Amino acid sequence: MIGEFRASPGGGGAMSVSEIERGLARLRANDDGTLGARASVLNLIVVTDEESAEGVTRVINELSGRYPSRALVMISDPEEERTNLEIGLSVFCSTRGGGGARVCAEGVTLHVEGPPAKHLESLAGPLLIPDLPVFLWYPNGDIPASPRCDGMAALAGRIVLDTGAADDPEASLRAVAELVGDEETPAVGDLQWAALSPWRSLITELFAPPERAGELEKIRQVEVQYAPDAGSRALLFAGWLSSCLGWRPGSASRTEDGGRELVFSGPSGEVTVRLTPNTSDAALRRARLLCDGGLTFEVSRHREATDARSCVLRGDEIVGERTVHLGPSDVGAFLGEELRLVGRDEVYEAALRRAVEILLDL
């Protein structure tokens, strides 16, 4: 998106809410003294570290055309002994429509060190625009505690996580499942689940023709190839398939190549799912579903290309094939998927619960 980024010069110390509002208004000012319209449709709170802050800000600016927000980027270090608070203000403005109306998304960056970093909600809460949904994004794999104990989680209507960015993605999936299971927790999303959206759509479309619907009950083997750092994505994929198709977990074991072999009991027989890591640049390289009767359904992607190939084979013969443009495959695209949602995603939650059941058997 083409627009203009403006920021207040230098970093500032503590500022009152009214001072922050006036500072943002000055940044929205046009050359003729009029104010660019605030375009925010949501509040986005980001809890991150110094290393990731620049990339986070870039993603927010790139999304501002579709999801303009008041973004609060909280760079926190609660372990620092000294207390320090620095505030930076920015706006990203663009011109819309034939009339040349200028609209602006707003950003507030807070560097918080020491004891105040343990109570970020007291800083974030007063800066939220009333009556707009509040999204809380943890881009680095962190998982908040229940809203019973975590004031930041209590502010949010939707929490967006990234289990793939965690040091231990499997432990992260378990922690997210525990969080989702708490009745006080708002809606939760995972960028790894958002990344599966095109794969789920393509798999579903392969079985959409009436003459193929019956093949779902004939699936006997599933093969998934994934990059070594996309283990949580592969587990969520397996969780989605098994929960949607009514497969009950049986046994699970690790393979010599670091993958997993999962055995399920389906409505009409046993189903084996093999999750295999490989050296492909694509987070998910291929998903192949083999059915009794000789049909194979496959979706594949080379590297992180913007195209995917879906096909149906009878033995080695291709009986149906198409290539689909998927668009970008990056954090911004996945976050955009999550910002479209406000309520709970029951399909995701079922896939998550099943993925954790699988982990319990390993």
C-alpha positions in Angstrom: 0.0 0.0 0.0 1.3 3.5 -0.9 1.1 6.0 1.9 3.0 8.4 4.1 4.6 7.4 7.4 5.0 10.2 10.0 6.6 9.8 13.4 7.2 12.2 16.3 10.9 13.2 16.5 12.9 11.2 19.0 11.6 9.3 21.9 9.6 10.8 24.7 9.3 10.0 28.4 6.0 9.6 30.2 3.1 11.4 28.6 -0.5 11.7 29.7 -3.3 10.3 27.6 -4.3 13.8 26.5 -0.8 14.6 25.5 -0.6 11.4 23.4 -4.0 12.2 21.7 -2.8 15.7 20.9 0.5 14.4 19.5 -1.3 11.9 17.3 -3.6 14.7 16.1 -0.6 16.9 15.1 0.8 14.0 13.1 -2.5 13.6 11.3 -2.5 17.3 10.3 -2.5 18.1 6.6 -0.4 20.9 5.1 -3.5 23.2 5.1 -4.0 22.7 8.8 -7.0 20.3 8.5 -6.8 16.9 10.1 -6.6 13.6 8.3 -9.5 11.4 9.4 -8.8 8.7 11.9 -9.5 5.5 10.0 -9.2 2.9 12.8 -11.7 0.0 12.7 -9.9 -1.9 15.5 -7.5 -1.6 18.4 -4.3 -3.8 18.0 -2.1 -4.3 21.0 1.2 -6.0 20.3 3.5 -7.4 23.1 7.0 -7.9 21.7 10.7 -7.2 22.2 13.1 -4.7 20.8 14.5 -7.0 18.2 11.1 -7.7 16.7 9.5 -4.2 17.0 10.6 -2.9 13.6 9.2 -5.9 11.8 6.0 -5.7 13.7 5.6 -2.0 12.8 6.2 -2.8 9.2 3.5 -5.5 9.2 1.0 -3.2 10.9 1.7 -0.4 8.3 1.3 -2.9 5.4 -2.1 -4.0 6.8 -3.3 -0.4 7.5 -5.1 -0.2 4.1 -7.4 -3.2 4.9 -7.3 -3.1 8.7 -6.5 0.4 9.8 -6.0 0.4 13.6 -4.8 2.2 16.6 -1.8 0.0 17.2 -0.1 -0.1 20.6 3.3 -1.7 20.3 4.4 -2.6 23.8 8.2 -3.3 24.0 8.5 -4.7 27.5 11.4 -5.8 29.8 10.0 -6.7 33.2 13.3 -8.1 34.4 15.1 -4.7 34.1 15.9 -3.3 37.6 15.4 0.3 36.7 12.0 1.8 35.8 11.8 3.4 32.4 9.1 4.5 30.1 9.5 6.0 26.6 6.7 6.7 24.2 6.8 7.2 20.4 4.0 8.3 18.2 3.4 7.6 14.5 0.7 7.7 11.9 0.4 6.1 8.5 -1.7 8.1 6.1 -3.1 7.4 2.7 -5.4 9.1 0.2 -8.7 7.3 -0.6 -11.4 7.9 -3.1 -11.8 10.3 -6.0 -12.2 13.2 -3.6 -8.7 12.7 -2.2 -9.8 12.2 1.4 -6.8 11.6 3.6 -7.2 8.9 6.3 -4.7 7.8 8.9 -4.0 4.8 11.1 -2.3 5.6 14.4 0.6 4.0 16.3 1.8 4.3 19.8 5.1 2.6 20.7 5.8 2.1 24.4 9.2 1.0 25.7 8.5 -0.2 29.2 11.2 -1.4 31.6 11.1 -2.5 35.2 8.0 -3.0 37.4 5.6 -1.2 35.1 6.3 -3.9 32.4 4.5 -6.3 34.7 1.3 -4.4 34.5 1.1 -3.3 30.8 -2.7 -3.3 30.9 -2.6 -0.1 33.1 -0.7 1.6 30.2 -2.6 0.1 27.3 -6.2 0.3 28.6 -6.6 4.2 28.6 -5.2 4.4 25.1 -7.7 2.1 23.4 -10.4 3.7 21.2 -13.7 3.0 22.8 -16.3 0.8 21.0 -13.8 -0.8 18.7 -12.8 -4.5 18.9 -9.5 -5.1 20.7 -7.0 -7.6 19.3 -4.0 -8.7 21.4 -1.1 -10.1 19.3 1.9 -12.0 20.7 4.2 -12.4 17.7 7.1 -14.2 19.4 5.5 -17.4 20.6 4.6 -16.1 24.1 1.3 -17.3 25.6 -0.5 -15.1 28.1 -2.0 -16.5 31.2 -5.8 -16.7 31.8 -7.6 -13.3 32.0 -8.1 -14.3 35.7 -4.4 -13.6 36.2 -3.3 -11.6 33.1 -4.7 -8.0 32.8 -3.6 -7.8 29.1 -5.7 -10.8 28.2 -8.6 -9.3 30.0 -8.5 -6.3 27.7 -8.8 -8.3 24.6 -11.8 -9.6 22.6 -9.4 -11.8 20.6 -5.9 -13.0 21.3 -3.6 -13.8 18.3 -0.7 -16.1 19.0 2.0 -17.9 16.9 2.8 -21.4 18.2 5.3 -21.7 15.3 7.5 -18.9 16.8 7.8 -20.6 20.2 11.0 -22.3 21.3 9.0 -25.5 21.9 6.0 -25.5 19.5 4.5 -28.7 21.1 4.5 -27.2 24.6 3.1 -24.1 23.1 0.1 -26.0 21.6 -0.5 -27.5 25.0 -0.4 -24.1 26.7 -2.8 -22.6 24.1 -5.2 -25.5 24.6 -5.2 -24.9 28.3 -5.8 -21.2 27.7 -8.7 -21.9 25.3 -10.2 -24.3 27.8 -10.5 -21.5 30.4 -14.1 -20.1 30.3 -12.7 -16.6 31.0 -10.6 -16.6 27.9 -11.7 -14.5 24.9 -11.5 -15.9 21.4 -8.0 -17.2 20.5 -6.3 -17.5 17.1 -3.0 -18.9 15.9 -1.1 -17.7 12.9 -0.2 -21.3 12.2 -3.9 -22.1 11.8 -4.4 -19.0 9.6 -1.6 -20.3 7.4 -3.6 -23.5 6.9 -6.6 -21.7 5.5 -5.8 -22.2 1.8 -4.8 -25.8 2.4 -8.0 -26.5 4.1 -10.0 -24.8 1.3 -8.2 -26.8 -1.4 -8.6 -30.1 0.3 -12.3 -29.4 0.9 -12.8 -28.4 -2.8 -11.2 -31.7 -4.0 -14.0 -33.6 -2.3 -16.8 -31.1 -3.2 -18.1 -32.8 -6.4 -21.0 -35.1 -5.5 -19.3 -38.1 -7.1 -16.3 -37.6 -4.8 -18.1 -37.0 -1.5 -18.1 -40.7 -0.7 -14.3 -40.9 -1.0 -13.9 -39.2 2.4 -15.0 -42.4 4.1 -12.5 -44.3 2.0 -9.4 -42.4 3.2 -6.9 -44.9 4.6 -3.6 -43.0 4.5 -2.5 -39.4 4.8 1.0 -38.1 4.1 2.0 -34.6 5.0 5.5 -33.2 4.3 6.5 -30.1 6.2 9.5 -28.0 7.1 11.2 -28.8 10.4 10.1 -25.5 11.9 6.5 -26.0 11.0 5.7 -28.9 13.3 2.8 -27.1 15.0 1.2 -26.4 11.6 1.4 -30.0 10.6 -0.1 -31.1 13.9 -3.0 -28.7 13.5 -3.6 -30.0 10.0 -3.8 -33.5 11.3 -6.0 -32.3 14.1 -8.3 -30.6 11.6 -8.7 -33.6 9.4 -9.3 -36.1 12.2 -11.7 -33.9 14.1 -13.7 -33.0 11.0 -13.9 -36.6 9.7 -14.6 -38.2 13.1 -11.4 -40.1 13.4 -10.6 -41.2 17.0 -7.0 -41.1 18.1 -5.4 -44.6 18.4 -1.6 -44.8 18.7 1.1 -42.3 17.9 4.8 -42.8 17.5 7.9 -40.9 16.4 9.7 -41.9 13.3 13.5 -42.1 12.7 13.4 -39.0 10.5 11.9 -36.9 13.4 8.4 -37.2 12.1 5.3 -38.9 13.5 3.1 -41.8 12.6 -0.5 -41.5 13.9 -3.1 -44.2 13.7 -6.8 -43.3 14.0 -10.0 -45.3 14.0 -12.3 -43.9 11.4 -16.1 -44.6 10.9 -15.2 -47.2 8.2 -11.7 -48.4 9.2 -8.2 -47.5 10.3 -6.5 -44.4 9.0 -2.7 -43.8 9.2 -1.3 -40.3 9.1 2.4 -39.8 8.5 3.9 -36.3 9.3 7.3 -36.1 7.6 9.8 -33.2 7.9 11.8 -32.4 4.8 14.2 -29.8 3.6 11.7 -27.9 1.4 11.6 -24.1 1.8 7.8 -24.4 2.0 6.3 -24.7 5.5 3.9 -27.3 4.1 5.2 -29.0 1.0 2.5 -31.6 0.3 -0.6 -33.2 1.7 -1.6 -36.5 0.1 -4.8 -38.5 0.9 -4.9 -42.1 -0.4 -8.3 -43.8 -0.6 -9.5 -47.4 -1.0 -10.3 -47.9 -4.6 -7.2 -46.3 -6.0 -7.9 -42.6 -5.9 -5.3 -40.2 -4.4 -6.1 -36.5 -3.6 -3.1 -34.2 -3.4 -2.3 -30.5 -2.7 1.3 -29.4 -3.1 3.3 -26.1 -3.0 6.9 -25.5 -4.0 8.8 -23.3 -1.7 6.7 -20.4 -0.5 5.4 -19.8 -4.1 2.2 -18.0 -4.5 0.7 -20.9 -6.4 -0.4 -24.3 -5.3 -1.3 -27.4 -7.3 -4.2 -29.7 -6.5 -4.8 -32.9 -8.3 -6.7 -36.2 -8.3 -4.9 -39.4 -9.4 -6.1 -42.8 -10.2 -2.9 -44.8 -9.7 -0.3 -42.8 -11.6 -2.8 -41.2 -14.0 -3.9 -37.6 -13.3 -7.7 -37.4 -13.7 -8.1 -33.9 -12.4 -5.7 -31.0 -11.9 -5.6 -27.3 -11.4 -3.2 -24.6 -10.2 -4.5 -22.0 -7.8 -3.0 -18.6 -6.9 -2.8 -18.3 -3.2 -1.2 -14.9 -2.7 1.5 -14.1 -0.1 2.5 -16.5 2.6 3.9 -14.3 5.3 3.1 -13.0 8.8 1.1 -10.0 7.4 -1.1 -12.3 5.4 -1.7 -14.6 8.3 -2.4 -11.7 10.8 -4.8 -10.2 8.3 -6.7 -13.5 8.3 -7.0 -13.3 12.1 -8.1 -9.7 12.1 -11.1 -10.6 10.1 -12.5 -12.7 12.9 -14.0 -11.5 16.2 -15.8 -14.5 17.7 -14.5 -17.9 18.6 -13.4 -20.3 15.8 -14.9 -23.6 16.8 -13.2 -25.5 14.0 -9.8 -24.3 15.1 -10.5 -25.1 18.7 -11.5 -28.7 17.8 -8.4 -29.1 15.7 -6.3 -27.7 18.6 -7.8 -30.1 21.1 -7.2 -33.1 18.8 -3.6 -32.0 18.1 -3.0 -32.0 21.9 -4.6 -35.4 22.2 -2.1 -36.6 19.6 0.8 -35.2 21.6 -0.4 -37.0 24.8 0.1 -40.3 23.0 3.7 -39.5 21.9 
